[in-house]
Amino acid sequence: MKAVKTFGLILFVAGFFIFNISFFWSSYELTPAIIKSQFSNSDKTELFIKQSEAIQNQLIKSNFEFVSKLDELFASVNHYYLKLYGVTEKEIDALVKHSADNIFSIAAIDLTFSVDHNITKQKNKLFKDYGGWLAGQQFSSAEELKTQLLSVSGKLNEYAIVSQFGFDRYAVRDLKYSLTKASALGPVKSNPLLFLLVTIGLSVLGSLLYIFPKLQLPSGIKNNGIFFNVMKNVQWLGILTGTWLIAFYVILYFYPEYMTNWVLMVDPVSELISGNEASRFFLYGFIYTLCILVMGVRMIIHYRHSKYQILRTYSVMFFQTAFAFLIPEILIRLNQPYFDFKNIWPLDYSFFFDNRLDTLLANGGVGIFMLVWGIALIIIAVPVLVYFFGKRWYCSWVCGCGGLAETLGDPYRQLSNKTLKFWKVERWMIHAVLVFAVVMTGGVLYTYFTDASWFLFFDTYKLREIYGAFIGAGFAGVVGTGFYPLMGNRTWCRFGCPLAAYLGIVQRFKSRFRITTNGGQCISCGNCSTYCEMGIDVRWYAQRGQNIVRSSCVGCGVCSSVCPRGVLNLEVKGEAGRFGTPILIGNNHVKIMD
């Protein structure tokens, strides 16, 4: 079996190597036809075609060079519009001149921009929109008035002209990605299915061949040398793995135009399921699901002595594959909104965004059902199910983040810091993120119903952007998964997940679920604390015979599965202080106590 394991490792390394090399394996050629296919505005299309004449129909062999050329093109187009619609210093002087006694008025705008011309009319309108609030104000001098008008002109250039006529940073980001993908040439574009098989396919096959020999070992946890393993103990291989994961997430969220070759590989799969070309998030969902499935097999083999762990692993594999990956894509094929039925606010922080609400409300009965379903999960399902089953029903059985942590992240669970200092940081951070999510959502709903972008003292659009970039992408993605080999597999769940904080509050004060201990049988081996992915010093509780009531506990049951003495059990507490029906955890049955 050692030969099978070695062969599997070779296949995985080969597939992973080809996958990384394919990142650079393309040339790019921009044509007028491609530009027209990616732009919806005819004026912008014509201008972009004109500005890009120097590189059209030229073969550019570097992704980085091609993207750099696109950046220059978008900058030149924006410069053209700024020059066309920007307010000149001469016009600023005219505005000052037409302001009698240094009192600014709307009449000054009309006198300055009075020529019957489309460009002048646009300047008139823009200046009224952004500088109309100055009307009626008197300034101490013409210089002070000019300074204020120059400030308005700067705001016009920064916010109005580029976003209305040119390409703002959101449009640039999306168009750079779509233009790069459409312009790609090379072996990956020509044979996407072949490259999918020799990269991800080989990696999956190699992983399974590496995992299956574990069946020859006796059932139970074998943790010999776990803190000397170069992959599992923050040594060079683990650090290298974490670095790759961090880089992958940074490119995925912030620089997707560089990973178009990887997206092209999964086009055939996306077209088969949804009928559309793949997006970067389809690629992510595809790889994410495969990781949970493949490492779920490892989890089942590794913990095959515990029926609870087997069922729990099957559950996360099913919910990720069906509810998070396949069903949303099938909904798109049926011309319905993309919707993950298991994702719950505030983890699904964009649920109440205006575009999401408008999409659901515009899709009739199906959309209304999705909206009601999402709200019901928040206000009914969460407190009821946590009351009866603890937060484990979601965090350890359903959640995609938890599913990836439990499968792909299982080899790193012992790295979770158990110190009191980390616990204090954890409590402050996770509840701060929850408060941030609530405030941001409140502002989003306020804007949705009032059309006012300012809520209290902040801009709701800016707030949602900050949350999405730093929490939704940076924390949940880059740190949450990239730090598996560095800080353990539940970094996001411990320190950042707002839904985990919400579930934890209910579990801590209003849940029948507890992990109970029998201190008289504890031999202080420390297995339970070592394997607790949530950073709980389980042994401290076990030695004292105290129930584990920490709100962070996700009820994964691994502490019970690795306990050699049957000290730890998952139990459901009755209303009168009794314990309910026995639940099988590992090799131990929960006791019925009077």
Secondary structure as UniProt FT lines:
FT   HELIX           2..21
FT   HELIX           22..24
FT   STRAND          27..28
FT   HELIX           32..38
FT   HELIX           42..51
FT   TURN            52..57
FT   HELIX           63..85
FT   HELIX           89..97
FT   HELIX           100..102
FT   HELIX           106..112
FT   HELIX           118..131
FT   HELIX           132..134
FT   TURN            135..136
FT   HELIX           142..155
FT   HELIX           156..161
FT   HELIX           162..164
FT   HELIX           169..183
FT   STRAND          184..185
FT   HELIX           187..190
FT   HELIX           192..196
FT   HELIX           197..201
FT   HELIX           202..211
FT   HELIX           212..216
FT   TURN            224..225
FT   HELIX           226..228
FT   TURN            230..234
FT   HELIX           236..254
FT   HELIX           256..259
FT   HELIX           260..265
FT   HELIX           267..273
FT   HELIX           280..302
FT   TURN            303..305
FT   HELIX           307..318
FT   HELIX           319..326
FT   HELIX           327..333
FT   TURN            334..335
FT   TURN            341..342
FT   TURN            345..347
FT   TURN            349..352
FT   HELIX           354..361
FT   TURN            362..363
FT   HELIX           364..376
FT   HELIX           377..381
FT   HELIX           382..389
FT   HELIX           392..395
FT   TURN            396..398
FT   HELIX           400..407
FT   TURN            408..409
FT   HELIX           410..415
FT   HELIX           420..450
FT   STRAND          454..455
FT   TURN            456..457
FT   STRAND          458..459
FT   HELIX           460..466
FT   HELIX           467..479
FT   HELIX           480..482
FT   HELIX           484..487
FT   TURN            489..490
FT   HELIX           491..495
FT   HELIX           498..509
FT   STRAND          513..517
FT   HELIX           519..521
FT   HELIX           527..531
FT   TURN            533..534
FT   HELIX           538..544
FT   TURN            551..552
FT   HELIX           558..561
FT   TURN            564..565
FT   STRAND          568..573
FT   TURN            575..576
FT   STRAND          584..585
FT   TURN            586..587
FT   STRAND          588..589
//
